[in-house]
């Protein structure tokens, strides 16, 4: 019985601290979620796309743009 517990502990520690942990999706994600294709967009690019899609009004666009530029 103690041998089985030791084996499970070693496996657990391997996945948490060893090479196995780097395969977990949340382990290496220190900057938060990214796009599926790996591209990162700036806040200004996202703002322009939202305005182009009609998700925000011109006034909202201008206000957010000013906030981003300051």
C-alpha positions in Angstrom: 0.0 0.0 0.0 2.7 2.6 0.8 4.5 1.7 -2.4 1.4 2.6 -4.5 1.1 5.9 -2.7 4.7 6.7 -3.4 4.3 5.8 -7.1 1.2 8.1 -7.4 3.1 10.9 -5.6 6.0 10.6 -8.0 3.7 10.7 -11.0 1.8 13.7 -9.6 5.0 15.6 -8.9 6.3 14.8 -12.4 3.2 16.3 -14.0 3.2 19.4 -11.7 6.9 20.2 -11.7 8.4 18.1 -14.4 8.2 18.0 -18.1 4.6 16.7 -17.9 3.4 20.0 -16.5 4.4 21.9 -19.6 1.9 19.9 -21.6 -1.0 21.1 -19.6 -2.8 24.0 -21.4 -3.0 26.3 -18.5 0.6 25.8 -17.3 2.4 27.9 -19.9 -0.3 30.5 -20.4 1.1 33.4 -18.4 -0.3 36.1 -20.6 -3.9 35.0 -20.8 -5.8 33.5 -23.7 -4.6 34.2 -27.2 -6.2 33.8 -30.6 -6.5 30.3 -32.0 -3.9 31.0 -34.7 -1.4 32.4 -32.3 -1.6 36.0 -33.6 -1.9 38.7 -31.1 -3.9 41.9 -31.9 -3.4 45.2 -30.3 -6.2 46.9 -28.5 -6.4 49.5 -31.3 -6.8 46.8 -34.0 -9.6 45.2 -32.0 -11.3 48.6 -31.5 -11.1 49.2 -35.3 -12.6 45.8 -36.1 -15.4 46.3 -33.6 -16.2 49.7 -35.1 -16.1 48.2 -38.6 -18.6 45.5 -37.6 -20.9 48.1 -36.1 -20.6 46.8 -32.6 -19.8 50.2 -31.2 -20.9 53.7 -32.3 -18.6 56.5 -33.6 -18.8 58.3 -30.2 -17.8 55.1 -28.4 -15.0 54.5 -30.9 -13.6 58.0 -30.4 -13.8 57.8 -26.6 -12.0 54.5 -26.4 -9.4 55.6 -29.0 -8.6 58.6 -26.9 -8.3 56.4 -23.8 -6.0 54.0 -25.6 -3.8 56.8 -26.9 -3.4 58.5 -23.5 
